[in-house]
Amino acid sequence: MPPKCIACVISATKKHNPSDEFTVVYFRSTVDYPDSWTGHPENAEWFCTEHLPLAEGLTDLSAHEAIDQIRAQLTQDKA
């Protein structure tokens, strides 16, 4: 599955971008995973190059908290 920017909800395939133009950002973890666990952690979110700066300074928040702030900022920017 290709990366999908959490801010614009556009995937690498829709943007026709290679996945290296997306960056995963790790926010504060809210789950303790066992050593044998595999998968996508709840605190990791993908950002396209355009929206990556929105994550700056938010990595001390949980992913849910950070996403709420980012979407609020995007809403303000459109107004």
C-alpha positions as CSV (number, residue, x, y, z in Angstrom):
1,M,0.0,0.0,0.0
2,P,1.5,3.4,-1.0
3,P,2.0,6.1,1.6
4,K,-0.9,8.6,2.1
5,C,-0.4,12.1,3.4
6,I,-2.5,12.5,6.6
7,A,-2.9,16.3,5.9
8,C,-4.2,16.1,2.3
9,V,-5.2,12.5,2.2
10,I,-3.5,12.1,-1.2
11,S,-1.6,8.9,-1.8
12,A,1.7,8.5,-3.7
13,T,-0.2,6.8,-6.6
14,K,-2.7,9.7,-6.9
15,K,0.1,12.3,-6.9
16,H,2.1,10.1,-9.3
17,N,5.0,10.5,-6.9
18,P,7.5,7.9,-5.8
19,S,7.1,6.9,-2.2
20,D,10.4,8.7,-1.4
21,E,8.6,12.0,-1.6
22,F,6.6,11.1,1.5
23,T,8.1,11.1,5.0
24,V,6.9,9.1,8.0
25,V,6.7,11.2,11.2
26,Y,6.7,9.5,14.6
27,F,4.6,11.2,17.2
28,R,4.4,10.3,20.9
29,S,3.5,6.7,21.3
30,T,0.4,5.8,23.3
31,V,0.7,2.0,23.0
32,D,3.4,-0.3,24.4
33,Y,4.0,-3.0,21.7
34,P,5.4,-6.4,22.5
35,D,8.8,-7.2,21.0
36,S,7.1,-9.7,18.6
37,W,4.7,-7.1,17.2
38,T,4.8,-6.1,13.5
39,G,2.8,-3.6,11.6
40,H,2.2,0.1,11.3
41,P,2.4,1.8,14.8
42,E,-0.4,4.1,15.9
43,N,2.0,7.0,16.3
44,A,3.5,7.0,12.8
45,E,1.9,9.1,10.0
46,W,2.9,9.9,6.5
47,F,3.3,13.4,5.1
48,C,3.9,14.6,1.6
49,T,6.7,17.1,1.0
50,E,4.3,20.0,0.9
51,H,2.7,19.2,4.3
52,L,5.7,17.8,6.2
53,P,6.5,21.2,7.8
54,L,3.1,21.1,9.5
55,A,4.4,18.3,11.7
56,E,7.4,20.4,13.0
57,G,7.2,20.9,16.8
58,L,4.3,18.4,17.2
59,T,6.1,15.1,17.8
60,D,5.7,15.4,21.5
61,L,1.9,15.0,21.0
62,S,0.1,11.8,20.2
63,A,-0.7,11.3,16.5
64,H,-4.3,12.0,17.2
65,E,-3.6,15.3,19.0
66,A,-1.2,16.4,16.3
67,I,-3.6,15.5,13.4
68,D,-6.3,17.5,15.2
69,Q,-4.0,20.6,15.4
70,I,-2.8,20.2,11.8
71,R,-6.4,19.9,10.4
72,A,-7.4,22.9,12.4
73,Q,-4.5,24.9,11.0
74,L,-5.4,23.8,7.5
75,T,-9.0,24.9,8.0
76,Q,-7.8,28.3,9.3
77,D,-5.5,28.7,6.3
78,K,-8.4,28.1,3.9
79,A,-10.6,30.8,5.6
